[in-house]
Amino acid sequence: MEEYINNTVPVLRKEKNITQEEFADAVGVSRQTVIAIEKGNYTPSLLLGLKIAKYFKKPIDEIFSLKS
């Protein structure tokens, strides 16, 4: 059984009404990285995950979860 990381980044970003570019700048990555995270094609490092959680002011496990 394969496991995947599910995330709510696109939903949270849209709720804040910010662009992918603005979000990327805020967490220190490229827009392409944000696109890959939102599509589920890229699992961020723990450091980036923590930056994203801090940005949204949410616990990391409310943003990222294990999906099998």
mmCIF file of the N, C-alpha and C atoms, coordinates in Angstrom:
data_MODEL
# 
_entry.id   MODEL 
# 
loop_
_atom_site.group_PDB 
_atom_site.id 
_atom_site.type_symbol 
_atom_site.label_atom_id 
_atom_site.label_alt_id 
_atom_site.label_comp_id 
_atom_site.label_asym_id 
_atom_site.label_entity_id 
_atom_site.label_seq_id 
_atom_site.pdbx_PDB_ins_code 
_atom_site.Cartn_x 
_atom_site.Cartn_y 
_atom_site.Cartn_z 
_atom_site.occupancy 
_atom_site.B_iso_or_equiv 
_atom_site.pdbx_formal_charge 
_atom_site.auth_seq_id 
_atom_site.auth_comp_id 
_atom_site.auth_asym_id 
_atom_site.auth_atom_id 
_atom_site.pdbx_PDB_model_num 
ATOM 1   N N  . MET A 1 1  ? 0.830  -1.172 0.000  1.00 0.00 ? 1  MET A N  1 
ATOM 2   C CA . MET A 1 1  ? 0.000  0.000  0.000  1.00 0.00 ? 1  MET A CA 1 
ATOM 3   C C  . MET A 1 1  ? 0.888  1.254  0.000  1.00 0.00 ? 1  MET A C  1 
ATOM 4   N N  . GLU A 1 2  ? 0.629  2.142  -0.946 1.00 0.00 ? 2  GLU A N  1 
ATOM 5   C CA . GLU A 1 2  ? 1.394  3.378  -1.030 1.00 0.00 ? 2  GLU A CA 1 
ATOM 6   C C  . GLU A 1 2  ? 0.764  4.439  -0.139 1.00 0.00 ? 2  GLU A C  1 
ATOM 7   N N  . GLU A 1 3  ? 1.610  5.297  0.395  1.00 0.00 ? 3  GLU A N  1 
ATOM 8   C CA . GLU A 1 3  ? 1.132  6.397  1.220  1.00 0.00 ? 3  GLU A CA 1 
ATOM 9   C C  . GLU A 1 3  ? 1.479  7.722  0.546  1.00 0.00 ? 3  GLU A C  1 
ATOM 10  N N  . TYR A 1 4  ? 0.596  8.675  0.708  1.00 0.00 ? 4  TYR A N  1 
ATOM 11  C CA . TYR A 1 4  ? 0.773  9.989  0.122  1.00 0.00 ? 4  TYR A CA 1 
ATOM 12  C C  . TYR A 1 4  ? 0.530  11.047 1.185  1.00 0.00 ? 4  TYR A C  1 
ATOM 13  N N  . ILE A 1 5  ? 1.043  12.229 0.928  1.00 0.00 ? 5  ILE A N  1 
ATOM 14  C CA . ILE A 1 5  ? 0.785  13.356 1.802  1.00 0.00 ? 5  ILE A CA 1 
ATOM 15  C C  . ILE A 1 5  ? -0.351 14.173 1.183  1.00 0.00 ? 5  ILE A C  1 
ATOM 16  N N  . ASN A 1 6  ? -1.402 14.329 1.938  1.00 0.00 ? 6  ASN A N  1 
ATOM 17  C CA . ASN A 1 6  ? -2.522 15.165 1.536  1.00 0.00 ? 6  ASN A CA 1 
ATOM 18  C C  . ASN A 1 6  ? -2.300 16.538 2.156  1.00 0.00 ? 6  ASN A C  1 
ATOM 19  N N  . ASN A 1 7  ? -2.658 17.605 1.455  1.00 0.00 ? 7  ASN A N  1 
ATOM 20  C CA . ASN A 1 7  ? -2.500 18.926 2.058  1.00 0.00 ? 7  ASN A CA 1 
ATOM 21  C C  . ASN A 1 7  ? -3.642 19.856 1.710  1.00 0.00 ? 7  ASN A C  1 
ATOM 22  N N  . THR A 1 8  ? -3.820 20.847 2.562  1.00 0.00 ? 8  THR A N  1 
ATOM 23  C CA . THR A 1 8  ? -4.884 21.834 2.388  1.00 0.00 ? 8  THR A CA 1 
ATOM 24  C C  . THR A 1 8  ? -4.324 23.190 1.957  1.00 0.00 ? 8  THR A C  1 
ATOM 25  N N  . VAL A 1 9  ? -3.106 23.206 1.465  1.00 0.00 ? 9  VAL A N  1 
ATOM 26  C CA . VAL A 1 9  ? -2.469 24.461 1.076  1.00 0.00 ? 9  VAL A CA 1 
ATOM 27  C C  . VAL A 1 9  ? -3.310 25.252 0.068  1.00 0.00 ? 9  VAL A C  1 
ATOM 28  N N  . PRO A 1 10 ? -3.820 24.647 -1.004 1.00 0.00 ? 10 PRO A N  1 
ATOM 29  C CA . PRO A 1 10 ? -4.580 25.472 -1.959 1.00 0.00 ? 10 PRO A CA 1 
ATOM 30  C C  . PRO A 1 10 ? -5.827 26.090 -1.338 1.00 0.00 ? 10 PRO A C  1 
ATOM 31  N N  . VAL A 1 11 ? -6.488 25.348 -0.480 1.00 0.00 ? 11 VAL A N  1 
ATOM 32  C CA . VAL A 1 11 ? -7.702 25.862 0.168  1.00 0.00 ? 11 VAL A CA 1 
ATOM 33  C C  . VAL A 1 11 ? -7.349 27.030 1.089  1.00 0.00 ? 11 VAL A C  1 
ATOM 34  N N  . LEU A 1 12 ? -6.318 26.838 1.905  1.00 0.00 ? 12 LEU A N  1 
ATOM 35  C CA . LEU A 1 12 ? -5.908 27.886 2.849  1.00 0.00 ? 12 LEU A CA 1 
ATOM 36  C C  . LEU A 1 12 ? -5.420 29.129 2.104  1.00 0.00 ? 12 LEU A C  1 
ATOM 37  N N  . ARG A 1 13 ? -4.696 28.924 1.030  1.00 0.00 ? 13 ARG A N  1 
ATOM 38  C CA . ARG A 1 13 ? -4.192 30.064 0.248  1.00 0.00 ? 13 ARG A CA 1 
ATOM 39  C C  . ARG A 1 13 ? -5.332 30.859 -0.359 1.00 0.00 ? 13 ARG A C  1 
ATOM 40  N N  . LYS A 1 14 ? -6.315 30.153 -0.887 1.00 0.00 ? 14 LYS A N  1 
ATOM 41  C CA . LYS A 1 14 ? -7.469 30.831 -1.500 1.00 0.00 ? 14 LYS A CA 1 
ATOM 42  C C  . LYS A 1 14 ? -8.312 31.536 -0.447 1.00 0.00 ? 14 LYS A C  1 
ATOM 43  N N  . GLU A 1 15 ? -8.418 30.941 0.754  1.00 0.00 ? 15 GLU A N  1 
ATOM 44  C CA . GLU A 1 15 ? -9.148 31.594 1.843  1.00 0.00 ? 15 GLU A CA 1 
ATOM 45  C C  . GLU A 1 15 ? -8.498 32.921 2.221  1.00 0.00 ? 15 GLU A C  1 
ATOM 46  N N  . LYS A 1 16 ? -7.173 32.986 2.137  1.00 0.00 ? 16 LYS A N  1 
ATOM 47  C CA . LYS A 1 16 ? -6.442 34.225 2.442  1.00 0.00 ? 16 LYS A CA 1 
ATOM 48  C C  . LYS A 1 16 ? -6.444 35.184 1.246  1.00 0.00 ? 16 LYS A C  1 
ATOM 49  N N  . ASN A 1 17 ? -6.957 34.702 0.128  1.00 0.00 ? 17 ASN A N  1 
ATOM 50  C CA . ASN A 1 17 ? -7.055 35.501 -1.089 1.00 0.00 ? 17 ASN A CA 1 
ATOM 51  C C  . ASN A 1 17 ? -5.684 36.040 -1.526 1.00 0.00 ? 17 ASN A C  1 
ATOM 52  N N  . ILE A 1 18 ? -4.702 35.126 -1.565 1.00 0.00 ? 18 ILE A N  1 
ATOM 53  C CA . ILE A 1 18 ? -3.374 35.500 -2.036 1.00 0.00 ? 18 ILE A CA 1 
ATOM 54  C C  . ILE A 1 18 ? -2.999 34.639 -3.233 1.00 0.00 ? 18 ILE A C  1 
ATOM 55  N N  . THR A 1 19 ? -2.135 35.173 -4.052 1.00 0.00 ? 19 THR A N  1 
ATOM 56  C CA . THR A 1 19 ? -1.704 34.438 -5.240 1.00 0.00 ? 19 THR A CA 1 
ATOM 57  C C  . THR A 1 19 ? -0.624 33.421 -4.857 1.00 0.00 ? 19 THR A C  1 
ATOM 58  N N  . GLN A 1 20 ? -0.373 32.514 -5.776 1.00 0.00 ? 20 GLN A N  1 
ATOM 59  C CA . GLN A 1 20 ? 0.709  31.554 -5.569 1.00 0.00 ? 20 GLN A CA 1 
ATOM 60  C C  . GLN A 1 20 ? 2.039  32.284 -5.441 1.00 0.00 ? 20 GLN A C  1 
ATOM 61  N N  . GLU A 1 21 ? 2.222  33.328 -6.205 1.00 0.00 ? 21 GLU A N  1 
ATOM 62  C CA . GLU A 1 21 ? 3.453  34.104 -6.162 1.00 0.00 ? 21 GLU A CA 1 
ATOM 63  C C  . GLU A 1 21 ? 3.635  34.779 -4.798 1.00 0.00 ? 21 GLU A C  1 
ATOM 64  N N  . GLU A 1 22 ? 2.574  35.379 -4.276 1.00 0.00 ? 22 GLU A N  1 
ATOM 65  C CA . GLU A 1 22 ? 2.647  36.031 -2.968 1.00 0.00 ? 22 GLU A CA 1 
ATOM 66  C C  . GLU A 1 22 ? 2.958  35.017 -1.868 1.00 0.00 ? 22 GLU A C  1 
ATOM 67  N N  . PHE A 1 23 ? 2.311  33.868 -1.948 1.00 0.00 ? 23 PHE A N  1 
ATOM 68  C CA . PHE A 1 23 ? 2.544  32.819 -0.965 1.00 0.00 ? 23 PHE A CA 1 
ATOM 69  C C  . PHE A 1 23 ? 3.978  32.299 -1.062 1.00 0.00 ? 23 PHE A C  1 
ATOM 70  N N  . ALA A 1 24 ? 4.438  32.080 -2.277 1.00 0.00 ? 24 ALA A N  1 
ATOM 71  C CA . ALA A 1 24 ? 5.805  31.600 -2.490 1.00 0.00 ? 24 ALA A CA 1 
ATOM 72  C C  . ALA A 1 24 ? 6.815  32.575 -1.888 1.00 0.00 ? 24 ALA A C  1 
ATOM 73  N N  . ASP A 1 25 ? 6.636  33.850 -2.134 1.00 0.00 ? 25 ASP A N  1 
ATOM 74  C CA . ASP A 1 25 ? 7.537  34.860 -1.573 1.00 0.00 ? 25 ASP A CA 1 
ATOM 75  C C  . ASP A 1 25 ? 7.500  34.840 -0.044 1.00 0.00 ? 25 ASP A C  1 
ATOM 76  N N  . ALA A 1 26 ? 6.323  34.661 0.526  1.00 0.00 ? 26 ALA A N  1 
ATOM 77  C CA . ALA A 1 26 ? 6.161  34.685 1.980  1.00 0.00 ? 26 ALA A CA 1 
ATOM 78  C C  . ALA A 1 26 ? 6.878  33.527 2.671  1.00 0.00 ? 26 ALA A C  1 
ATOM 79  N N  . VAL A 1 27 ? 6.932  32.374 2.019  1.00 0.00 ? 27 VAL A N  1 
ATOM 80  C CA . VAL A 1 27 ? 7.569  31.203 2.644  1.00 0.00 ? 27 VAL A CA 1 
ATOM 81  C C  . VAL A 1 27 ? 8.950  30.898 2.060  1.00 0.00 ? 27 VAL A C  1 
ATOM 82  N N  . GLY A 1 28 ? 9.395  31.713 1.107  1.00 0.00 ? 28 GLY A N  1 
ATOM 83  C CA . GLY A 1 28 ? 10.758 31.600 0.598  1.00 0.00 ? 28 GLY A CA 1 
ATOM 84  C C  . GLY A 1 28 ? 11.008 30.509 -0.411 1.00 0.00 ? 28 GLY A C  1 
ATOM 85  N N  . VAL A 1 29 ? 10.024 30.257 -1.275 1.00 0.00 ? 29 VAL A N  1 
ATOM 86  C CA . VAL A 1 29 ? 10.195 29.257 -2.334 1.00 0.00 ? 29 VAL A CA 1 
ATOM 87  C C  . VAL A 1 29 ? 9.755  29.854 -3.665 1.00 0.00 ? 29 VAL A C  1 
ATOM 88  N N  . SER A 1 30 ? 9.914  29.101 -4.731 1.00 0.00 ? 30 SER A N  1 
ATOM 89  C CA . SER A 1 30 ? 9.466  29.561 -6.050 1.00 0.00 ? 30 SER A CA 1 
ATOM 90  C C  . SER A 1 30 ? 7.977  29.263 -6.229 1.00 0.00 ? 30 SER A C  1 
ATOM 91  N N  . ARG A 1 31 ? 7.386  29.953 -7.181 1.00 0.00 ? 31 ARG A N  1 
ATOM 92  C CA . ARG A 1 31 ? 5.982  29.693 -7.507 1.00 0.00 ? 31 ARG A CA 1 
ATOM 93  C C  . ARG A 1 31 ? 5.810  28.256 -7.996 1.00 0.00 ? 31 ARG A C  1 
ATOM 94  N N  . GLN A 1 32 ? 6.804  27.745 -8.704 1.00 0.00 ? 32 GLN A N  1 
ATOM 95  C CA . GLN A 1 32 ? 6.753  26.372 -9.202 1.00 0.00 ? 32 GLN A CA 1 
ATOM 96  C C  . GLN A 1 32 ? 6.686  25.377 -8.045 1.00 0.00 ? 32 GLN A C  1 
ATOM 97  N N  . THR A 1 33 ? 7.371  25.671 -6.954 1.00 0.00 ? 33 THR A N  1 
ATOM 98  C CA . THR A 1 33 ? 7.316  24.800 -5.778 1.00 0.00 ? 33 THR A CA 1 
ATOM 99  C C  . THR A 1 33 ? 5.918  24.808 -5.186 1.00 0.00 ? 33 THR A C  1 
ATOM 100 N N  . VAL A 1 34 ? 5.312  25.979 -5.111 1.00 0.00 ? 34 VAL A N  1 
ATOM 101 C CA . VAL A 1 34 ? 3.940  26.078 -4.591 1.00 0.00 ? 34 VAL A CA 1 
ATOM 102 C C  . VAL A 1 34 ? 2.987  25.276 -5.470 1.00 0.00 ? 34 VAL A C  1 
ATOM 103 N N  . ILE A 1 35 ? 3.140  25.402 -6.771 1.00 0.00 ? 35 ILE A N  1 
ATOM 104 C CA . ILE A 1 35 ? 2.290  24.646 -7.702 1.00 0.00 ? 35 ILE A CA 1 
ATOM 105 C C  . ILE A 1 35 ? 2.451  23.147 -7.452 1.00 0.00 ? 35 ILE A C  1 
ATOM 106 N N  . ALA A 1 36 ? 3.685  22.688 -7.312 1.00 0.00 ? 36 ALA A N  1 
ATOM 107 C CA . ALA A 1 36 ? 3.937  21.260 -7.090 1.00 0.00 ? 36 ALA A CA 1 
ATOM 108 C C  . ALA A 1 36 ? 3.349  20.788 -5.763 1.00 0.00 ? 36 ALA A C  1 
ATOM 109 N N  . ILE A 1 37 ? 3.461  21.596 -4.718 1.00 0.00 ? 37 ILE A N  1 
ATOM 110 C CA . ILE A 1 37 ? 2.867  21.237 -3.423 1.00 0.00 ? 37 ILE A CA 1 
ATOM 111 C C  . ILE A 1 37 ? 1.355  21.144 -3.549 1.00 0.00 ? 37 ILE A C  1 
ATOM 112 N N  . GLU A 1 38 ? 0.758  22.148 -4.168 1.00 0.00 ? 38 GLU A N  1 
ATOM 113 C CA . GLU A 1 38 ? -0.703 22.177 -4.294 1.00 0.00 ? 38 GLU A CA 1 
ATOM 114 C C  . GLU A 1 38 ? -1.232 21.007 -5.120 1.00 0.00 ? 38 GLU A C  1 
ATOM 115 N N  . LYS A 1 39 ? -0.484 20.580 -6.124 1.00 0.00 ? 39 LYS A N  1 
ATOM 116 C CA . LYS A 1 39 ? -0.904 19.445 -6.947 1.00 0.00 ? 39 LYS A CA 1 
ATOM 117 C C  . LYS A 1 39 ? -0.611 18.104 -6.283 1.00 0.00 ? 39 LYS A C  1 
ATOM 118 N N  . GLY A 1 40 ? 0.173  18.129 -5.203 1.00 0.00 ? 40 GLY A N  1 
ATOM 119 C CA . GLY A 1 40 ? 0.545  16.888 -4.536 1.00 0.00 ? 40 GLY A CA 1 
ATOM 120 C C  . GLY A 1 40 ? 1.723  16.188 -5.190 1.00 0.00 ? 40 GLY A C  1 
ATOM 121 N N  . ASN A 1 41 ? 2.439  16.893 -6.056 1.00 0.00 ? 41 ASN A N  1 
ATOM 122 C CA . ASN A 1 41 ? 3.590  16.317 -6.745 1.00 0.00 ? 41 ASN A CA 1 
ATOM 123 C C  . ASN A 1 41 ? 4.883  16.477 -5.966 1.00 0.00 ? 41 ASN A C  1 
ATOM 124 N N  . TYR A 1 42 ? 4.840  17.253 -4.899 1.00 0.00 ? 42 TYR A N  1 
ATOM 125 C CA . TYR A 1 42 ? 6.044  17.531 -4.120 1.00 0.00 ? 42 TYR A CA 1 
ATOM 126 C C  . TYR A 1 42 ? 5.688  17.534 -2.635 1.00 0.00 ? 42 TYR A C  1 
ATOM 127 N N  . THR A 1 43 ? 6.452  16.803 -1.852 1.00 0.00 ? 43 THR A N  1 
ATOM 128 C CA . THR A 1 43 ? 6.283  16.804 -0.409 1.00 0.00 ? 43 THR A CA 1 
ATOM 129 C C  . THR A 1 43 ? 7.338  17.732 0.174  1.00 0.00 ? 43 THR A C  1 
ATOM 130 N N  . PRO A 1 44 ? 6.913  18.804 0.832  1.00 0.00 ? 44 PRO A N  1 
ATOM 131 C CA . PRO A 1 44 ? 7.888  19.753 1.342  1.00 0.00 ? 44 PRO A CA 1 
ATOM 132 C C  . PRO A 1 44 ? 8.721  19.168 2.479  1.00 0.00 ? 44 PRO A C  1 
ATOM 133 N N  . SER A 1 45 ? 9.894  19.732 2.678  1.00 0.00 ? 45 SER A N  1 
ATOM 134 C CA . SER A 1 45 ? 10.739 19.349 3.812  1.00 0.00 ? 45 SER A CA 1 
ATOM 135 C C  . SER A 1 45 ? 10.026 19.741 5.104  1.00 0.00 ? 45 SER A C  1 
ATOM 136 N N  . LEU A 1 46 ? 10.514 19.214 6.196  1.00 0.00 ? 46 LEU A N  1 
ATOM 137 C CA . LEU A 1 46 ? 9.945  19.573 7.488  1.00 0.00 ? 46 LEU A CA 1 
ATOM 138 C C  . LEU A 1 46 ? 10.081 21.073 7.720  1.00 0.00 ? 46 LEU A C  1 
ATOM 139 N N  . LEU A 1 47 ? 11.226 21.639 7.369  1.00 0.00 ? 47 LEU A N  1 
ATOM 140 C CA . LEU A 1 47 ? 11.444 23.071 7.541  1.00 0.00 ? 47 LEU A CA 1 
ATOM 141 C C  . LEU A 1 47 ? 10.415 23.887 6.764  1.00 0.00 ? 47 LEU A C  1 
ATOM 142 N N  . LEU A 1 48 ? 10.202 23.536 5.506  1.00 0.00 ? 48 LEU A N  1 
ATOM 143 C CA . LEU A 1 48 ? 9.218  24.260 4.699  1.00 0.00 ? 48 LEU A CA 1 
ATOM 144 C C  . LEU A 1 48 ? 7.812  24.030 5.237  1.00 0.00 ? 48 LEU A C  1 
ATOM 145 N N  . GLY A 1 49 ? 7.500  22.810 5.645  1.00 0.00 ? 49 GLY A N  1 
ATOM 146 C CA . GLY A 1 49 ? 6.197  22.527 6.232  1.00 0.00 ? 49 GLY A CA 1 
ATOM 147 C C  . GLY A 1 49 ? 5.932  23.384 7.462  1.00 0.00 ? 49 GLY A C  1 
ATOM 148 N N  . LEU A 1 50 ? 6.957  23.553 8.296  1.00 0.00 ? 50 LEU A N  1 
ATOM 149 C CA . LEU A 1 50 ? 6.818  24.390 9.490  1.00 0.00 ? 50 LEU A CA 1 
ATOM 150 C C  . LEU A 1 50 ? 6.640  25.865 9.119  1.00 0.00 ? 50 LEU A C  1 
ATOM 151 N N  . LYS A 1 51 ? 7.333  26.321 8.092  1.00 0.00 ? 51 LYS A N  1 
ATOM 152 C CA . LYS A 1 51 ? 7.161  27.703 7.627  1.00 0.00 ? 51 LYS A CA 1 
ATOM 153 C C  . LYS A 1 51 ? 5.735  27.923 7.114  1.00 0.00 ? 51 LYS A C  1 
ATOM 154 N N  . ILE A 1 52 ? 5.218  26.934 6.388  1.00 0.00 ? 52 ILE A N  1 
ATOM 155 C CA . ILE A 1 52 ? 3.859  27.029 5.865  1.00 0.00 ? 52 ILE A CA 1 
ATOM 156 C C  . ILE A 1 52 ? 2.861  27.058 7.020  1.00 0.00 ? 52 ILE A C  1 
ATOM 157 N N  . ALA A 1 53 ? 3.055  26.192 7.999  1.00 0.00 ? 53 ALA A N  1 
ATOM 158 C CA . ALA A 1 53 ? 2.167  26.166 9.170  1.00 0.00 ? 53 ALA A CA 1 
ATOM 159 C C  . ALA A 1 53 ? 2.209  27.495 9.913  1.00 0.00 ? 53 ALA A C  1 
ATOM 160 N N  . LYS A 1 54 ? 3.391  28.055 10.070 1.00 0.00 ? 54 LYS A N  1 
ATOM 161 C CA . LYS A 1 54 ? 3.527  29.347 10.751 1.00 0.00 ? 54 LYS A CA 1 
ATOM 162 C C  . LYS A 1 54 ? 2.831  30.439 9.956  1.00 0.00 ? 54 LYS A C  1 
ATOM 163 N N  . TYR A 1 55 ? 2.980  30.413 8.653  1.00 0.00 ? 55 TYR A N  1 
ATOM 164 C CA . TYR A 1 55 ? 2.348  31.419 7.797  1.00 0.00 ? 55 TYR A CA 1 
ATOM 165 C C  . TYR A 1 55 ? 0.827  31.397 7.952  1.00 0.00 ? 55 TYR A C  1 
ATOM 166 N N  . PHE A 1 56 ? 0.254  30.200 7.949  1.00 0.00 ? 56 PHE A N  1 
ATOM 167 C CA . PHE A 1 56 ? -1.204 30.076 8.065  1.00 0.00 ? 56 PHE A CA 1 
ATOM 168 C C  . PHE A 1 56 ? -1.686 30.089 9.518  1.00 0.00 ? 56 PHE A C  1 
ATOM 169 N N  . LYS A 1 57 ? -0.729 30.102 10.466 1.00 0.00 ? 57 LYS A N  1 
ATOM 170 C CA . LYS A 1 57 ? -1.056 30.097 11.901 1.00 0.00 ? 57 LYS A CA 1 
ATOM 171 C C  . LYS A 1 57 ? -1.921 28.897 12.267 1.00 0.00 ? 57 LYS A C  1 
ATOM 172 N N  . LYS A 1 58 ? -1.483 27.733 11.772 1.00 0.00 ? 58 LYS A N  1 
ATOM 173 C CA . LYS A 1 58 ? -2.196 26.481 12.030 1.00 0.00 ? 58 LYS A CA 1 
ATOM 174 C C  . LYS A 1 58 ? -1.184 25.401 12.387 1.00 0.00 ? 58 LYS A C  1 
ATOM 175 N N  . PRO A 1 59 ? -1.620 24.401 13.172 1.00 0.00 ? 59 PRO A N  1 
ATOM 176 C CA . PRO A 1 59 ? -0.731 23.267 13.428 1.00 0.00 ? 59 PRO A CA 1 
ATOM 177 C C  . PRO A 1 59 ? -0.413 22.553 12.107 1.00 0.00 ? 59 PRO A C  1 
ATOM 178 N N  . ILE A 1 60 ? 0.784  22.046 12.011 1.00 0.00 ? 60 ILE A N  1 
ATOM 179 C CA . ILE A 1 60 ? 1.222  21.408 10.766 1.00 0.00 ? 60 ILE A CA 1 
ATOM 180 C C  . ILE A 1 60 ? 0.307  20.248 10.372 1.00 0.00 ? 60 ILE A C  1 
ATOM 181 N N  . ASP A 1 61 ? -0.224 19.525 11.378 1.00 0.00 ? 61 ASP A N  1 
ATOM 182 C CA . ASP A 1 61 ? -1.084 18.377 11.040 1.00 0.00 ? 61 ASP A CA 1 
ATOM 183 C C  . ASP A 1 61 ? -2.480 18.780 10.589 1.00 0.00 ? 61 ASP A C  1 
ATOM 184 N N  . GLU A 1 62 ? -2.805 20.074 10.650 1.00 0.00 ? 62 GLU A N  1 
ATOM 185 C CA . GLU A 1 62 ? -4.056 20.550 10.048 1.00 0.00 ? 62 GLU A CA 1 
ATOM 186 C C  . GLU A 1 62 ? -3.852 20.893 8.584  1.00 0.00 ? 62 GLU A C  1 
ATOM 187 N N  . ILE A 1 63 ? -2.594 20.987 8.176  1.00 0.00 ? 63 ILE A N  1 
ATOM 188 C CA . ILE A 1 63 ? -2.285 21.331 6.786  1.00 0.00 ? 63 ILE A CA 1 
ATOM 189 C C  . ILE A 1 63 ? -1.849 20.095 6.005  1.00 0.00 ? 63 ILE A C  1 
ATOM 190 N N  . PHE A 1 64 ? -1.031 19.265 6.635  1.00 0.00 ? 64 PHE A N  1 
ATOM 191 C CA . PHE A 1 64 ? -0.515 18.062 5.987  1.00 0.00 ? 64 PHE A CA 1 
ATOM 192 C C  . PHE A 1 64 ? -0.968 16.823 6.750  1.00 0.00 ? 64 PHE A C  1 
ATOM 193 N N  . SER A 1 65 ? -1.413 15.819 6.007  1.00 0.00 ? 65 SER A N  1 
ATOM 194 C CA . SER A 1 65 ? -1.824 14.563 6.643  1.00 0.00 ? 65 SER A CA 1 
ATOM 195 C C  . SER A 1 65 ? -1.435 13.390 5.753  1.00 0.00 ? 65 SER A C  1 
ATOM 196 N N  . LEU A 1 66 ? -1.281 12.250 6.377  1.00 0.00 ? 66 LEU A N  1 
ATOM 197 C CA . LEU A 1 66 ? -0.913 11.039 5.664  1.00 0.00 ? 66 LEU A CA 1 
ATOM 198 C C  . LEU A 1 66 ? -2.160 10.420 5.059  1.00 0.00 ? 66 LEU A C  1 
ATOM 199 N N  . LYS A 1 67 ? -2.077 10.089 3.786  1.00 0.00 ? 67 LYS A N  1 
ATOM 200 C CA . LYS A 1 67 ? -3.198 9.502  3.060  1.00 0.00 ? 67 LYS A CA 1 
ATOM 201 C C  . LYS A 1 67 ? -2.719 8.195  2.450  1.00 0.00 ? 67 LYS A C  1 
ATOM 202 N N  . SER A 1 68 ? -3.414 7.111  2.713  1.00 0.00 ? 68 SER A N  1 
ATOM 203 C CA . SER A 1 68 ? -2.975 5.831  2.140  1.00 0.00 ? 68 SER A CA 1 
ATOM 204 C C  . SER A 1 68 ? -3.945 5.367  1.084  1.00 0.00 ? 68 SER A C  1 
# 
